[in-house]
Amino acid sequence: MFIRLADNPWFLLAIPVAVILAIRIFQRPVIGIYISSFLIPFEDLTTLFTDVTLLKILLGYTFIVWSSKSFILKDRITFYQMSYIILLIIWSIFSLTWSYDLNVSLGRLIVFVQLIFFTIMTINLLNNESDIEKIMVIYIMASLLTSIMAIDLLSSGVLHRNRAAYIEGQNPNGFSRSVGVALLYLIYFFQTNKIKKKSLFYIIGSIFLIVVIFAQSRTTYIALLVSLIPVIYFSKLGNKIRISLLGLIPTIIIFYFFQETFYNFVLPRTQSVFTEFSMGGRDVIWVVAWEMIKDNFLFGVGFGNFTSVYGEYSTQLRGWYAETDPHNVYIAIVAELGIIGLLLFIGFLKSIYTKIMSIDPKYLTDRTFILSIFIYNCISAMANSLHYAKHYWLIFAIIIAFINQNKYSQLNIIKDNDNT
C-alpha cells in the first residue's frame, strides 16, 4: 500500500531533506554509504510499500551516481577479492539453464547481483582509513540506538515470542548479529585508543552485550565468543583485563534488573547450545538438504531454488510437504550451484583470509580485528542464509577495503624498513 503525503505531514519535511541528501550524494557518493550503514540495522522499520525500503532507494540512487561518475570520469573500478564472487555470479547465470524454477532463480539472482554491486561500490568508495572508520562509527551509533530501543522494550516486561528482546518488526536473529558486529567494531576503537573516555567503551559495550544476550540468538553467542578469542589472545595484558571486565557490568545489571527473565528464558536457551543439537530444527532441514546435494552434487538445482526443491524432498523423506530456506550459506550454495559453486565461494573466503594473514605483524591490532570480524561473518553464515543480507556483505566490504589499504602494501612496508 502506497503512503500518501497527506496522511503524514512529516513526509512534507522529508522532501527537502531528501533533495539536500541527493545533492550531497551526487557531490560525494560515499555519503550514501554512510547513511546506508546507519539504516541497515533499521531496514525492517523503513518499509515504504511492499518490499521497497528507504535503504533500497538510497542504495539504488547512490549506485547510479557512483557508476555514472566512474564511467564519465573513467575511474578505475577495483574488484580485489571479489573476483571469485563475479565468477560465482557467472556460474549462477549458467545454472538458469537447468534451474528447477526459472522465475524463482531470476528473482533471487537479481537480488544477489544487487548485493554484490553494493559490495563492490562500497569497497571502491571506502578508499582510505578515515572513510572506513567513519562507516564503522556510524554503524555503532545506529546499533546503539536500536539497542536502547530494545532494552526499553525489555524493561517494560515485554519478551517477544517468549524468548527474544528486540525491536518490533525485526528478526531477533538478524538484530542480534548486527549488534554483535557493532561490539567488535567498538572493541577495535578501544584497542587503538580512539575512544578517549574509557567509560564510554564500558557503557556502550554493556548495552550491546545485554541486547545480544536477551535477543537469544545461539548462533550469535557462538560467533561472538569464537571471534573474540584472537582479539583477547593477541591483546596486551592491560587490554585483556579491560575487555574481559566488559562482561562484568552486564552481568551485574542483568542479575539486578532482569534476574527472573534471565533464569526463565535466557539460561535454558543458552544451555541448549550444549544439550540440544537440533539448532531449532535446522538438523532436520540439513538432513533433507544432504539428499538434495547428493542427487545434484556437480551442478546443483539452480540458483535460489533450494526452497522450491526442498518441498519435494521433504515429501519423499518425511511424508509431508514443507518449504524452508537452508539456514546455512554453505549448504545453500552447494545445493543450488553444486560443488563448483561451493569451490568458488570457498576461493573467495580463502583469498580474503590469505590477504588478512599477509598483513605485516607491525599492524597486529588491525590484523586481529579484521580476522575477528571475518570469523564472525563465517560462523554466522553456518546457521543462517545470510548471502541475501546487506549487513553480511557490508562486513565483507569493510574487511576488503581494510586489507587493501596502501599502508599494508609490501612496497610501503619495504620503505618503512629502509627508513629504519
Secondary structure as UniProt FT lines:
FT   HELIX           5..7
FT   HELIX           10..27
FT   HELIX           30..39
FT   HELIX           40..45
FT   STRAND          47..49
FT   TURN            50..51
FT   STRAND          52..53
FT   HELIX           54..72
FT   TURN            73..74
FT   HELIX           80..82
FT   HELIX           83..94
FT   HELIX           95..97
FT   HELIX           102..125
FT   HELIX           129..155
FT   TURN            156..157
FT   TURN            161..163
FT   TURN            168..169
FT   HELIX           172..191
FT   TURN            192..193
FT   HELIX           198..215
FT   HELIX           218..233
FT   HELIX           237..245
FT   TURN            246..247
FT   HELIX           248..257
FT   HELIX           259..261
FT   HELIX           262..266
FT   HELIX           267..275
FT   TURN            279..281
FT   HELIX           282..295
FT   TURN            296..299
FT   TURN            303..304
FT   HELIX           306..318
FT   HELIX           329..357
FT   HELIX           361..363
FT   HELIX           364..380
FT   TURN            381..382
FT   HELIX           386..388
FT   HELIX           390..403
FT   HELIX           406..408
FT   HELIX           410..419
//
